[in-house]
Amino acid sequence: MGSPRPYLIRALIDWIVDNDWTPHLLIAADAEGVAVPRDHVKDDRIVLNVSARAVRGFVCSDEAMSFDSRFGGRAFHVVVPLEAVLAVYARESGAGLAFQGSNVAGSFPSPGPGTDTGPGPVGDTTHPDRPGGARGKPKLTLVD
């Protein structure tokens, strides 16, 4: 039997988009086969915004995902083997899943200010539906 990871990743992205949220992926940037702009990597991890507004040519197969996007105004072709995906979550609500062994249960990096709309730590760090825009601590659920 094959891994459920590709199905879970695709389903979570679809669910996040269907709820008008922004899908983000936490990626182990040091994993074999990962092609991301290294100047946006922090602590061997990178957060990617994979919304339709942020990427072009998004493809998610059973082994990897790839797309084109801009980082700091520069075009980049991103390739991420699905085993390098540590978590999938919605930027606005924090709802999502962390994969077992990812060491991110209960938290993930929030988007950083001052970046463009492409993948990476993007957008503001406030939550529009919480008093004062506070994001609060998101909850992730570990899956096998």
Phi, psi and omega in degrees: 000139180282168180290142176281350185307311181300321181292318179295317180298311180297317181295318180295318177300314179300316181297317179297313180296318179300335178266012180060035175253177182253115181285128176238148178238134171264123188241139171280098186292342180270001180289151180298133176090355180282127176239100178224159178292118187295335180286355176254005180271135177226128181054041179062023178225155176216143175258127181245130173272117182249028176291159180299332179285338186262340185230161175228144176068035182294125177229130177232102179268188178286347182251324186203166171239153177212154178189168175252141177204182180240138177234117181057032179086356180254136179290144180209137174266117184262137174228128181226111171299140185297336177292343179274353179283116181270326182202153174233127182206163176269128181302317187288324186250339185081359180290137178166197182227142170250137181278144182305138181087357183279346178060036178232015183304128175085351178204160174203162181292133176277158180299143179266151180286159171081018177248164181282187184275002179281179181300161183114183177294107189235164173075188179270172184257012180261161177247124187293339185257008180244145181306131179070006179076012183296138180278328184071176181268115180290157179246127176242150179247131178283139175231156178282000000 
